[in-house]
């Protein structure tokens, strides 16, 4: 095979046209390494080596472009390059080069991720840990950086979440409200110990204001359809379902 023409493209790559009419876009690094010039001749084996080298640079630049958007994990970059059809050997070489140039840095990623989660989300340590584990990071390394944050920080986040939930759920009984808060905090990744400590430090007022409001609301709704004893039974049942005790329900209903 022989190179008939080399033409520089606008994106910085070069277009090579061979004597068999094959056209390939290559990077400057490929041109330099293989001293590609017009009229240069070579065999199929040498041409395949050029293609493989150029594909590696193509994969490398795709990875750099992917990293320019935000920090990425090794797992994410490998998945991206696999999706784009690169050989495992090519991907391994690209990953090694990125690690050598510090584009892939597990410690930096973990530290930045934890800081962002703390500053920008309500997520707790367990959820942060699970997310990082799913991204392929070492458990010990994750634990090491999470331990840099004290329980006081997590308790402060819990207090803010609890206060927000209290303000947004005036219609719930104390029991229902506490259960809702616990479920929410568990889903956000806080441990049972942290949650219990947070609830101890927050004063949740008695049910009566909430119960009175819910009683009036249920009374207006149910009195359109039920009367007397049936209305009374339905009221007790609906309020009990919302977490209020029968004792308190009867006090409100009978003005005791």
C-alpha positions as CSV (number, residue, x, y, z in Angstrom):
1,X,0.0,0.0,0.0
2,X,1.1,3.6,-0.6
3,X,0.0,6.9,0.8
4,X,-1.4,9.0,-2.1
5,X,-2.4,12.1,-0.1
6,X,-2.3,13.6,3.4
7,X,-4.6,16.5,4.1
8,X,-5.0,18.4,7.4
9,X,-8.6,18.7,8.6
10,X,-10.2,21.6,10.5
11,X,-10.4,19.6,13.8
12,X,-6.6,19.2,13.9
13,X,-6.7,15.6,12.6
14,X,-5.2,14.5,9.2
15,X,-6.9,12.6,6.4
16,X,-4.8,9.9,4.8
17,X,-5.8,8.5,1.4
18,X,-4.2,5.2,0.3
19,X,-3.6,3.7,-3.1
20,X,-6.5,1.2,-2.5
21,X,-8.8,4.2,-1.9
22,X,-8.9,3.6,1.9
23,X,-9.4,6.8,3.8
24,X,-8.5,7.2,7.5
25,X,-8.5,10.2,9.9
26,X,-5.4,10.1,12.1
27,X,-4.0,12.2,14.9
28,X,-0.8,14.2,14.7
29,X,0.8,11.7,17.2
30,X,0.2,8.9,14.7
31,X,1.7,11.0,11.8
32,X,4.8,11.7,13.9
33,X,5.3,8.2,15.4
34,X,5.0,6.4,12.0
35,X,6.6,9.2,9.9
36,X,3.6,9.2,7.6
37,X,4.4,11.1,4.4
38,X,3.0,11.1,0.9
39,X,4.3,8.2,-1.3
40,X,5.3,6.2,1.7
41,X,4.8,2.5,1.2
42,X,4.1,-0.3,3.8
43,X,2.4,-3.7,4.1
44,X,-0.9,-4.7,5.7
45,X,0.7,-5.6,9.0
46,X,2.3,-2.2,9.4
47,X,-1.0,-0.5,8.4
48,X,-2.9,-2.5,11.1
49,X,-0.3,-1.3,13.7
50,X,-0.9,2.3,12.6
51,X,-4.7,1.8,12.9
52,X,-4.4,0.3,16.4
53,X,-2.1,3.1,17.6
54,X,-4.5,5.7,16.2
55,X,-7.5,4.0,17.8
56,X,-5.8,4.2,21.1
57,X,-5.3,8.0,20.7
58,X,-8.9,8.3,19.6
59,X,-10.1,6.5,22.7
60,X,-7.8,8.6,24.8
61,X,-9.2,11.9,23.4
62,X,-12.8,10.6,23.9
63,X,-12.0,9.8,27.5
64,X,-10.5,13.3,28.0
65,X,-13.6,14.9,26.5
66,X,-15.8,12.8,28.8
67,X,-13.7,13.9,31.8
68,X,-13.9,17.5,30.9
69,X,-17.6,17.6,31.7
70,X,-16.9,16.4,35.3
71,X,-14.8,14.0,37.4
72,X,-15.4,10.4,36.3
73,X,-14.6,7.1,37.9
74,X,-12.4,4.4,36.2
75,X,-15.6,2.2,36.0
76,X,-17.5,5.0,34.2
77,X,-14.7,5.6,31.6
78,X,-14.3,1.9,30.9
79,X,-18.0,1.6,30.4
80,X,-18.0,4.6,28.1
81,X,-15.2,3.3,25.9
82,X,-16.6,-0.3,25.8
83,X,-19.9,1.2,24.6
84,X,-18.0,3.0,21.8
85,X,-16.6,-0.4,20.7
86,X,-13.0,-0.2,21.7
87,X,-10.9,-3.3,22.4
88,X,-10.1,-4.3,26.0
89,X,-6.4,-3.9,25.3
90,X,-7.0,-0.4,24.0
91,X,-9.1,0.6,27.0
92,X,-6.5,-0.8,29.4
93,X,-3.7,1.3,27.8
94,X,-5.9,4.4,27.9
95,X,-6.8,3.9,31.5
96,X,-3.1,3.4,32.4
97,X,-2.2,6.6,30.6
98,X,-5.0,8.6,32.3
99,X,-4.0,7.3,35.8
100,X,-0.4,8.2,35.1
101,X,-1.4,11.8,34.1
102,X,-3.7,11.9,37.2
103,X,-6.9,12.3,35.2
104,X,-8.2,9.3,37.2
105,X,-7.7,9.8,40.9
106,X,-9.8,7.7,43.3
107,X,-8.9,9.7,46.3
108,X,-9.7,13.0,44.7
109,X,-13.0,11.7,43.3
110,X,-14.1,10.3,46.7
111,X,-13.2,13.4,48.6
112,X,-15.0,15.7,46.1
113,X,-18.0,13.4,45.9
114,X,-18.5,13.3,49.7
115,X,-18.1,17.1,50.0
116,X,-20.7,17.7,47.2
117,X,-23.1,15.2,48.8
118,X,-22.8,17.0,52.2
119,X,-23.0,20.5,50.8
120,X,-25.6,20.0,48.1
121,X,-27.9,17.1,49.3
122,X,-29.6,15.7,52.4
123,X,-28.0,12.3,52.0
124,X,-26.4,10.6,55.0
125,X,-23.2,8.6,55.3
126,X,-24.7,5.2,54.5
127,X,-26.3,6.3,51.2
128,X,-23.1,8.1,50.2
129,X,-21.1,5.0,51.0
130,X,-23.4,2.7,48.9
131,X,-23.3,5.1,46.0
132,X,-19.5,5.1,46.0
133,X,-19.3,1.4,46.3
134,X,-21.6,1.0,43.3
135,X,-19.2,3.3,41.4
136,X,-16.5,0.7,42.0
137,X,-14.4,2.3,44.8
138,X,-12.7,0.5,47.6
139,X,-14.7,0.2,50.8
140,X,-11.8,1.0,53.1
141,X,-10.9,4.2,51.1
142,X,-14.5,5.3,51.3
143,X,-14.7,4.7,55.0
144,X,-11.4,6.6,55.6
145,X,-12.7,9.8,54.0
146,X,-16.2,9.5,55.6
147,X,-14.5,9.3,59.0
148,X,-13.1,12.8,58.5
149,X,-16.6,14.1,59.1
150,X,-17.9,14.1,62.7
151,X,-21.2,12.9,64.0
152,X,-21.9,16.5,65.0
153,X,-22.1,17.3,61.3
154,X,-24.6,14.5,60.5
155,X,-26.6,15.4,63.6
156,X,-26.9,19.0,62.4
157,X,-28.2,17.7,59.0
158,X,-30.7,15.4,60.7
159,X,-32.0,18.3,62.9
160,X,-32.6,20.4,59.8
161,X,-34.5,17.5,58.1
162,X,-36.6,16.8,61.2
163,X,-37.6,20.5,61.6
164,X,-38.5,20.7,58.0
165,X,-40.7,17.5,58.3
166,X,-42.4,18.9,61.4
167,X,-43.3,22.1,59.7
168,X,-44.6,20.3,56.6
169,X,-46.7,17.7,58.5
170,X,-48.9,19.5,61.0
171,X,-51.8,17.2,60.2
172,X,-50.0,14.0,61.5
173,X,-50.2,12.5,64.9
174,X,-47.0,12.4,66.9
175,X,-46.6,8.7,66.3
176,X,-47.2,9.0,62.5
177,X,-44.9,12.0,62.3
178,X,-42.0,10.2,64.1
179,X,-42.5,7.1,61.9
180,X,-42.5,9.2,58.8
181,X,-39.3,11.0,59.9
182,X,-37.6,7.7,60.7
183,X,-38.4,6.2,57.3
184,X,-37.3,9.3,55.5
185,X,-34.0,9.5,57.4
186,X,-33.3,5.8,56.9
187,X,-33.9,6.2,53.1
188,X,-31.5,9.1,53.1
189,X,-28.8,6.9,54.6
190,X,-28.7,7.8,58.3
191,X,-28.1,5.0,60.9
192,X,-30.7,4.2,63.5
193,X,-28.4,5.5,66.2
194,X,-28.0,8.9,64.5
195,X,-31.8,9.1,64.0
196,X,-32.7,8.2,67.6
197,X,-30.2,10.8,68.8
198,X,-31.6,13.4,66.5
199,X,-35.2,12.7,67.6
200,X,-34.2,13.0,71.3
201,X,-32.9,16.5,70.7
202,X,-36.0,17.7,68.9
203,X,-39.2,18.6,70.7
204,X,-42.3,17.3,68.9
205,X,-45.4,18.9,70.4
206,X,-48.4,16.9,71.6
207,X,-51.1,15.7,69.1
208,X,-54.0,17.8,70.2
209,X,-53.7,20.7,67.7
210,X,-53.2,18.3,64.9
211,X,-55.9,16.0,66.2
212,X,-58.4,18.9,66.5
213,X,-57.7,20.0,62.9
214,X,-58.1,16.4,61.5
215,X,-61.2,15.8,63.6
216,X,-62.9,18.9,62.1
217,X,-61.7,17.9,58.6
218,X,-63.0,14.4,58.9
219,X,-66.3,15.6,60.5
220,X,-67.1,17.9,57.6
221,X,-66.4,15.1,55.1
222,X,-68.1,12.2,56.9
223,X,-71.2,14.1,58.1
224,X,-72.4,14.4,54.6
225,X,-72.8,10.7,54.4
226,X,-73.1,9.3,57.9
227,X,-75.1,10.2,61.1
228,X,-75.1,9.4,64.8
229,X,-73.4,6.2,65.9
230,X,-72.2,5.3,62.4
231,X,-70.6,8.8,62.0
232,X,-69.0,8.4,65.4
233,X,-67.5,5.0,64.5
234,X,-66.2,6.2,61.2
235,X,-64.6,9.3,62.8
236,X,-62.8,7.1,65.3
237,X,-61.7,4.7,62.7
238,X,-60.3,7.3,60.3
239,X,-58.5,9.2,63.0
240,X,-57.0,6.1,64.5
241,X,-55.7,5.1,61.1
242,X,-53.8,8.5,61.1
243,X,-52.0,7.5,64.2
244,X,-54.0,9.1,67.0
245,X,-54.8,7.1,70.1
246,X,-58.4,6.3,70.9
247,X,-58.0,8.0,74.3
248,X,-57.1,11.3,72.7
249,X,-59.7,10.9,69.9
250,X,-62.5,10.5,72.5
251,X,-61.3,13.5,74.4
252,X,-61.5,15.7,71.4
253,X,-64.8,14.2,70.2
254,X,-66.5,14.4,73.6
255,X,-64.8,17.6,74.8
256,X,-63.3,16.0,77.8
